Amino acid sequence: MNYIGSKAKLLSFIETTISEFVKNKLPAKKFCDLFAGSGCVGYHFAQKGYTIISNDAEFYSYVLNYAMLQTTNLDGINERIIALNALPPIAGMMYQQYCLGSGSGRNYFSDDNGQKIDALRQGIEAYKDDETLYIYLLASLLISADKVANTASIYSAFLKNLKPLAQEKLYLQALEHIPSATAHQVYCSDANTLISTIEGDILYLDPPYNRRQYGANYHILNTIARYDSFTPKGKTGVRSYESSAYCKTTTALQALEKLIQEAKFSYIFVSYNDEGIISQEAIMKMMQKYGRYESVKIPHQRFKAYQNLKQKHSIYEYLHMLEKF
């Protein structure tokens, strides 16, 4: 998934930098990824033996992280995937609201793929009594549908004509998953609400950098995951969403400081780039009040959408580090 702010290409940098700053001072290895997004950071550290606390306010993110971090071996999953893929197409909600053939005026998926999503989503509902399997299948559908979405990587708009990938036929594919013996925790909560109820060793913060609201940019994924009744709004068919304090210049720094003040973690790491609405200097001055502070930066290629794949523009990704006293 081409995800805004993804740290997939920075995992080695993040792991090495955290290790060098913490050294061998950790009594345990409990790692909290408080703005988990696509889940790549939490999943990476889970594979390194950490116990993960994962959280994100968006439901689609909760589904992805729950599925990636759950510890159960899913026997017979291939047979279930085959059975779901064999379901006949249904002209359900996704087709009616987000495909051109329905007359909706929206072009997020081809007509065939929209009806395929409806069939798969309704078929997955039969597994709702088994929470682990149910969420794993939902996560698999989100990733599979995202691969054929007719968007410029995010869902704030659709493309006028079907791009080549969107013309490919959707098949449900099982989400890659490596079970572990560790019991992780996954939440779907506001970060500033959750922080007072959890504790651990390492707190990793990757908040939104700018005014883009994830609830709007990925509203289709939330709709597939929830598959609930609502009235789509406007040309893009967006659903209602909560605005984040981290996407507003008037509240972002205060919200971040509140997290750090209330955090019951020995070490805090904040990822933030030089195009963010909070200046690096402001983050530095704020964090220095709470303990031993350092920062490092690395060049990083900015998020690319479908229309500008050939455009390369590097930014600096900062990792602000705090040993809290």
Sequence and secondary structure as in RCSB ss.txt:
>XXXX:A:sequence
MNYIGSKAKLLSFIETTISEFVKNKLPAKKFCDLFAGSGCVGYHFAQKGYTIISNDAEFYSYVLNYAMLQTTNLD
GINERIIALNALPPIAGMMYQQYCLGSGSGRNYFSDDNGQKIDALRQGIEAYKDDETLYIYLLASLLISADKVAN
TASIYSAFLKNLKPLAQEKLYLQALEHIPSATAHQVYCSDANTLISTIEGDILYLDPPYNRRQYGANYHILNTIA
RYDSFTPKGKTGVRSYESSAYCKTTTALQALEKLIQEAKFSYIFVSYNDEGIISQEAIMKMMQKYGRYESVKIPH
QRFKAYQNLKQKHSIYEYLHMLEKF
>XXXX:A:secstr
   TT  GGGHHHHHHHHHHHHTT  SS EEEESS TT HHHHHHHHTT EEEEE SSHHHHHHHHHHH     T
THHHHHHHHHTS     HHHHHH GGGTSS  SS HHHHHHHHHHHHHHGGGTTSHHHHHHHHHHHHHHHHHT  
SSSSSSS  SS  GGGGS            SS  EEE S HHHHGGG  EEEEEE    SS  HHHHTHHHHHHH
H      BTTTTB      GGGSTTTHHHHHHHHHHH  EEEEEEEEETTSSS HHHHHHHHGGGEEEEEEEEEE
E    GGGTT   EEEEEEEEEEE 
